[in-house]
């Protein structure tokens, strides 16, 4: 009987040894493997995201949520006109991720071989008219901008200005240049209306939504509008590639997409 017990004990040792040798996880081994994977996946450090000015409110909220989900990380933002941001990145300014309000400025960075992976479209936006609170000039559509007074537009060198120029041209609306004030980005254009320096302005729907307390929005029908598509990419200059790519994935995730929708962004069109 004792010899049989000794035999069974020996066999058990052989089985455990084989499991260890062949990589089959024992409970303790599985725990160690899981812990190792957790350490590998844990994010830390900080990144700088250069993002279009129209993403200010949405990305600020997303950044806070991301940092809560990944303790020990910091996401800093550099908001501005996409054309200015692209030039900064090409000039060597430190940045880990670029989120543009148009494909043209993203392509400048791509052509300079500064992106780590192919850009992905993550959101879309539409243009809208904003007027002084209460709409005292009774603007009802694009045609009214030709006679309403001072109209704020983005400079033609930035995406919101290019989109506005395209829209006005295709819809046959001409605003005398003497009555147009140009903003360096969409936030400056919006401010011109909210402070009373302009009677009306053309901005993104998302910006009008964020400033609902200070301006009134006059919607532009989809048939007369243009669609702004936003791409995002991590950059080769990043000193924290893992965190940069995690941020891009977060923006593209269902969580990120739901958050963007709350700020008025539309889903990116299917490829």
JOTA-V249692 format. One record per pair of residues at least 24 apart in sequence whose C-alpha atoms are under 7 Angstrom apart, sorted by the first residue. I is the first residue (numbers start at 1). J is the second residue. D is the distance in whole Angstrom. If there is no record, write none. Layout:
# JOTA-V249692
((I J D) (I J D))
This chain:
# JOTA-V249692
((43 70 7) (43 73 7) (43 243 6) (44 72 5) (44 73 5) (45 72 7) (45 73 5) (45 74 6) (46 73 5) (46 74 4) (46 75 6) (47 74 7) (47 75 5) (47 76 6) (47 96 6) (47 240 7) (47 243 7) (47 244 6) (48 75 6) (48 76 5) (48 77 6) (48 78 7) (48 95 5) (48 96 5) (48 97 7) (49 76 6) (49 77 5) (49 78 6) (49 95 6) (49 96 6) (49 97 5) (49 98 6) (50 77 6) (50 78 5) (50 79 6) (50 85 6) (50 95 6) (50 97 6) (50 98 5) (50 99 6) (51 77 7) (51 78 6) (51 79 5) (51 80 7) (51 98 6) (51 99 5) (51 100 6) (52 79 6) (52 80 5) (52 81 6) (52 82 5) (52 99 6) (52 100 5) (52 101 6) (53 79 5) (53 80 5) (53 81 6) (53 185 7) (53 186 7) (53 187 7) (54 186 7) (54 207 6) (58 260 6) (58 263 6) (80 185 7) (81 158 6) (81 185 5) (82 158 6) (82 159 7) (83 157 7) (83 158 6) (95 237 7) (95 238 6) (96 234 6) (96 235 5) (96 237 6) (96 238 4) (96 244 6) (97 233 6) (97 234 4) (97 235 5) (97 244 6) (98 232 6) (98 233 6) (98 234 6) (99 230 7) (99 231 6) (99 232 4) (99 233 7) (100 230 6) (100 231 6) (100 232 6) (101 159 6) (101 228 7) (101 229 6) (101 230 5) (102 159 6) (102 228 6) (102 229 6) (102 230 5) (102 231 7) (103 230 7) (103 231 6) (114 235 6) (114 236 5) (115 233 6) (115 234 6) (115 235 4) (115 236 5) (116 234 6) (116 235 5) (116 236 5) (117 233 6) (117 234 7) (118 233 7) (119 231 6) (119 232 5) (119 233 5) (120 231 5) (120 232 5) (120 233 7) (121 229 7) (121 230 5) (121 231 4) (121 232 6) (121 268 6) (122 230 6) (122 231 6) (122 232 7) (122 252 6) (122 267 7) (122 268 5) (123 229 6) (123 230 5) (123 265 6) (123 266 6) (123 267 5) (123 268 4) (124 227 7) (124 228 5) (124 229 4) (124 230 6) (124 265 6) (124 266 5) (124 267 6) (124 268 5) (125 204 7) (125 205 7) (125 227 6) (125 228 5) (125 229 7) (125 265 6) (125 266 6) (126 204 6) (126 205 6) (126 225 7) (126 226 6) (126 227 5) (126 228 6) (127 202 7) (127 203 6) (127 204 4) (127 205 6) (127 225 7) (127 226 7) (128 202 6) (128 203 6) (128 204 6) (128 205 5) (128 217 7) (128 218 6) (128 219 5) (128 220 6) (129 200 7) (129 201 6) (129 202 5) (129 203 6) (129 217 6) (129 218 5) (129 219 6) (129 220 7) (130 200 6) (130 201 5) (130 202 6) (130 208 7) (130 215 6) (130 216 6) (130 217 5) (130 218 6) (131 193 6) (131 199 6) (131 200 4) (131 201 6) (131 215 6) (131 216 5) (131 217 6) (132 193 6) (132 194 6) (132 196 7) (132 199 6) (132 200 7) (132 215 5) (132 216 6) (133 214 6) (133 215 4) (133 216 5) (134 216 6) (135 216 6) (140 218 6) (141 218 7) (141 220 7) (143 173 6) (145 175 7) (146 173 7) (146 174 6) (146 175 5) (148 199 7) (149 179 6) (149 199 6) (150 179 5) (150 180 6) (150 198 5) (150 199 5) (150 200 7) (151 179 6) (151 180 5) (151 181 6) (151 198 6) (151 199 6) (151 200 5) (151 201 5) (152 180 6) (152 181 5) (152 182 6) (152 189 6) (152 192 7) (152 198 6) (152 200 6) (152 201 4) (152 202 7) (153 180 7) (153 181 6) (153 182 5) (153 183 6) (153 189 6) (153 201 6) (153 202 6) (154 182 5) (154 183 5) (154 184 6) (154 185 6) (154 186 6) (154 189 6) (155 182 5) (155 183 6) (155 184 6) (158 185 7) (160 186 6) (160 203 7) (163 226 7) (164 202 7) (167 224 7) (167 225 6) (167 226 6) (171 224 6) (205 264 7) (206 263 6) (206 264 5) (206 265 6) (229 268 6))
